[in-house]
């Protein structure tokens, strides 16, 4: 059985994306659309920054900027470290009907994001059921891999593998980033998986509904 440890409750209304940094845990909230930087030990708010995003669901840090997935505007927003916008780009797979269901006309943008370096950034897009590798310099798609479930959310890279949360399946899948093949998986039956990151060898995730921020030991 998966060991799920409660760390703290997010101070905002609905956390939906996580990104670990050396000096705190970045959280994007999907209701107030603020970026929070929280203390790992206490959950205390170290910074709270407004963003020009709507129903935001993903965040990453790289190249001297914060990057936020603005879900309802179908944009990836490049932000300064004070939350102000530098530029806005179309979400890859924009216009795909949500979750591949032609009867569901609600469209949804990107969720999990993971900066790798100046040439590479991964972006998970639930409606497309794919994870896109993008060039953050040009914001063009280099290639993509399929998600094993239908609601990919938070993700991070660790020792050459991708770890991808799936909200619908209540699992975290370890993937080969070249092929998308599933190498391992972790069952997380509750709370619901949303944003995810890695810090000090532990998987950190948040649940939008309960506001819980939890950790799971990462398998060796």
N, C-alpha and C positions, 0 to 999 in steps of 0.2 A: 504494500500500500504506500502511495506517495506521501512523504512527510511534508505537510503544508504548514508553514509557520506564519502567524500573524505578526507583522512588524508594527504597523500603526494604521490609523484611519486618515485618509486624505482630507485636508482642511477645506477643499473646494467641493462643489456640488456633485460632479461626476468625472473622475479621472479616466482618461481613455488612451493615453500614450505615455511611455516611460523612456528615459535615456539616462544611463549612469554617467556621471562625471566625477572627477577626483574630489571635487569640493561639494558635492551634493547630488541629489536625485532630481532630474528634471521631469516634470509632469505637465502634460497639456490637458486641460479640462474642456470637455465637449459642451458644457452649458454656459459657463462664463467666458470661455475662450481665452483664458489667461494661462500663461506659463508660470508654473511654480517651481522653485528650487527648494527642496526639502532636506533637512538633516537626516542622515541614514539612521541614526540612533533613536531620535525622538519624534521625527516627523514634523518638527518645527519648520515654519516657513522662513527661509532665508532670503528669498526674493519672490516677488509676484509682479508679473509683467503683462500688460494688455497686448493683444495681437489683433491684426486685421484679418481674422479667420472666422469661419462659421461651422459649428458642430465639429470641432477639430478632433482628429483621432490618431495622430501619429506625430512623433517628434524625434529628431536626431540632432547631433552636434558635430560640426566639422567645417574646416576651412575658415575658421573665425566667425562662423555664423550658426544660428539656430535655424532648423528647417522644420516646418509644420505642415502636416497634411490637413488642408481645409476641406472637409468631406463634402459639405453641401454645395460649395462653389466649384468643386471638382478641380482644385488647384493645389499645387505644392508651393508653399510660401517661404521664401528665403528671408530671414529676419536678422537684424542687428542684435547684439547682445542685450539691448534694452527692449526688445520685442517689436520695434518698428520695422516695417517692411522694406526690403531692398528690391525684391522683384517677385512676381507671381508667374507660375508656369502651369500649363495644362497637365492634369493627371494622366499618366499613360493608361491606355484603354478607355479613355473618356467616351461616354455615350453608350457603353455596354449596359444592357438592362441588368438590374441588380440580381445577383446570384443565378444568372442564366435562365430566369423564369420570365417568359414573354408576357405572362399575365400580371407581373409585378412591375409597374411603371416607375417605381421609386428608384432613382439612380443614386449611387453612392460612390464617393471618391476613394482615395488611398487611405490606408490605415498605418500599419507598421512601416518604419523607415530605419535604415541603418547606413550611416556614412562609413565608408571604408578608407578612401584616400581621395586626393584631388581628381582622380579619374573614375571613381566607382562609388555608387550609392545604390543600395537595394530599396525597393518600394513595393509593399504588398498591396494588391488591389482586389478586394473581395468580389466585386461584380465580375471581374475577368477570371477569377480563381487562378491568378498567376502572381508571381513575384518578378518584378522587372529590375534588371541591372541598368542603371542610368549613368551617363557621364554628367556629373554635376557642373562641369564647366560649360557645356552646351545644352544640358537638359534634354538630350536625345537618348532614346532607348538603344542599348547595345545588344541585349538579348533578354530572354525571360525563361522561367521554369514554371511548371504547373504546381499548384498547391495540392497536397493530398486530400484536403477537406474542402468544404465549400465556403468557409468563412475565415480565411487567413487574416491574422491581426498582427500582434507584435512580433518582432523578430530581432535576433542578434547573431553575430558571427563569433565563433569560438574555435580556435585551433583548426581552422580550415573548413569547418562545417557550419551550416546554417541551422539555427533553432527557430522554428516557426510555430507560433500559437495558432490554434484553430478554435474559435469561439463555439462553433456549432458542434464539433466533435468532442469538446472538453479534453483536448489533448495538446501536447507540445510535440512536434515532430522534429527529429534531427534529420537533415537532408544533405545530400550531395549537391553543392551549389552549381555543379556543372550539368547535372542530369535531372535533378529533382527527385532522385531515388530516395526512398525512406530508409534510413540507417538505424533508427531507434525511435522510441516514443515514450512519453511520460503521460500518464493519466492524471488529469486534474479535474475531478468531478465537481468541485465547488471550492471557492466562489468562481464566478464566470471569468474566463480569461479575456483580457483586453490588451492593454499595453504590456510590453515585456522588454527586459534588458538583463544584462549580467553585471554583477559587482562582487568582487572578492570570492569568486568561484561559486556564487549562488545565483540561481535564476530568480529575478524579481518580477512580479506581475501585479497588475491592479484590476479591480472589478469596478465597473462604472456604477452598477446598481447599489452595491453595499458600501462603496468607497474604501474597501479594505485594500491595503498594500501588503502583499505576502511574499515569502521567499520559499524556494524549493531547492534542496541540494542538487547540484548538477551531477549527473552520473559520470563516473570516470571514463 
